[in-house]
Amino acid sequence: MLNLNSMSISEILALRGTKPSLDEPEFWIIGKEQAKLHYALKDLPVKEKRNTEAKTVNENGEVVYDYIPYHYILCPDCGNKIDISKKSMPYKCPKCNSVLQSADNTGVRRYAKSLLLKKYFKFDLCIADEVHELKGGETAQGQALANLTSASKKVLALTGTLMGGYANNLFYLMWRVAPQIMVKLGLNYDKPQEFIERFGVYENITVDYKRNKESIGNKRGVRKAI
């Protein structure tokens, strides 16, 4: 049994290439806090270059140059110059597909162990306890669970409180422990409302401000259960 909570990144990396014992199962233990802690990211600095657009001659016979600002960022991995003058900041580099952010050296300097395990190791089974605490869509703990499950052939998710009464409590959990089912259902990770309308109870609340009446709630259609 290996306790990854007390191991450093270099100690974990040293396990690459080693083979587990064939006589008995090997267990790797990690807590959700150690699994999630990662350095913060910040947007890349925007650089500006002034390019010559055209040149003209004024009434005094002088040559006048017209300049236009050219805004770009440099990919931290491949150095690709990405034009952002006429569009919003892209999320990934179109050349190497790297995330266009860099480490924020003013914050905590730590690498998430769950991301390390995802990149360099493969497991037969991931056992995750109290998974109902990891239902948030953009939480670091939820992403840590996604990292660990993606590195495992099978997942055993444990909880005594699967959901708090709402369909969206299951949405991101399902994406993390059984993404193949969500894909088969034709659901989109960025659109939890589709999941709620198909598998939950949709409550529509109408407020009549003109007549100063109380809010009127009505529920429509109980959807098919999972």
Disulfide bonds with the S-S distance in Angstrom:
none
